[in-house]
Amino acid sequence: MRKILALIRRELIAYFSSPLAYMVLTAFLLLQGYIFYLIVSFLNDPRTQAMTPLRLFFGGTIFFWLFLLFVVPVITMRLIAEERRSGTIEPLLTAPITEGQVIAGKFLAALLFYVVLWLPTVVYVIILKRYTAIDLGPVASGYLGVFLLGFLFLGVGTSMSTLTRNQLIAAILAFAAMVLLFSVGLLDQLFLSSSFFKDALTYMNLWTQMDDFSRGIVDTRHVVYTLSGGLLFLYLAAVSLQVKKGR
């Protein structure tokens, strides 16, 4: 555990000593703030169907998904690819630490940075609470959904970062893999009647999962799917790192 904590500290220092981290944080918060403003303005229109702003904020618009699909690859692209490019991966892998510990440390650092990105959005909840009554249950489950989606997508990005030494290629691979993962679940709309394939695709539909979380519904199937999917990609990342170590 001490080795993993040391790796997490090392990665967080690397994140926050780079101007890219502050650029991502600033752009993310500015865009999220603007989208929140648009949502509130839209719902203030008397012709609009009554709905809580946070339900739209948590996965109810395409902008939410675009943020994840673009931001996560930027967070994960350097994790392993930069180590391979700079040649520091060899000393790291020859140290008394396993490939799984390397992946775990780097992934957890990326997950912490992802959480830091979302923490300032709690201000939106505070602002809304000043002017209207808010059920904090759906708010908490909405943030849980955001965390679980981040766990899954960051696992994908970490795995893709082990396949190349070029950060840009790692980001492109992560983006493509996440788009594919997101799109597969949407194919359930092609089936008009209930069937095994429709039920399986519905289970994988991330948009539906996030909609449930935003309404305060915490379905254990959604939790299991995102966590197991993220862990699977982390396992593949460790295997990839082990294979490349033997070369």
ZIQUITA-V75095 format. One record per pair of residues at least 4 apart in sequence whose ideal C-beta (glycine too) atoms are under 6 Angstrom apart, sorted by the first residue. I is the first residue (numbers start at 0). GAP is how many residues later the second one is. Records with the same first field share a line. If there is no record, write none. Layout:
I->GAP, GAP
This chain:
2->94, 98
3->97, 100, 101
6->98
7->97, 100, 101
10->95, 98
11->97
12->4
14->6, 98
15->5
23->4, 50
27->89
28->91
31->89
34->28
35->88
38->14, 17, 18
39->13
41->6
42->5, 10
50->4
52->4
53->4, 85
54->5, 159
55->4, 5
57->84, 156
58->5, 151, 155
64->4
66->4
67->4, 85
68->109
71->81, 82, 85
72->4, 84, 98, 101, 102
74->35, 38
75->34, 78, 81, 82, 85, 98
76->90, 93, 94
77->4, 89
78->27, 79, 82
79->81, 82
80->80, 83, 84, 86, 89
82->5, 6
83->5, 81
84->80
92->152
96->4
98->139, 142, 143
99->138
102->4, 131, 134, 135
106->51, 127
109->44
110->43
113->36
117->28
124->14
127->6
128->5
135->4
136->79
137->4, 77, 78
140->72, 75, 77
141->71, 72
144->65, 68
147->78
149->4
150->75, 79
151->74, 77, 78
152->25
154->75, 78, 79
155->18, 21, 22, 77
156->17
157->79
158->74, 77, 78
159->10, 13, 14, 17
160->9
161->75, 78, 79
163->5, 6
178->4
181->24
183->20
184->16, 19, 20, 21
186->14
187->10, 13, 14, 17
190->4, 7
193->4
208->13
211->5, 7
223->4
224->4
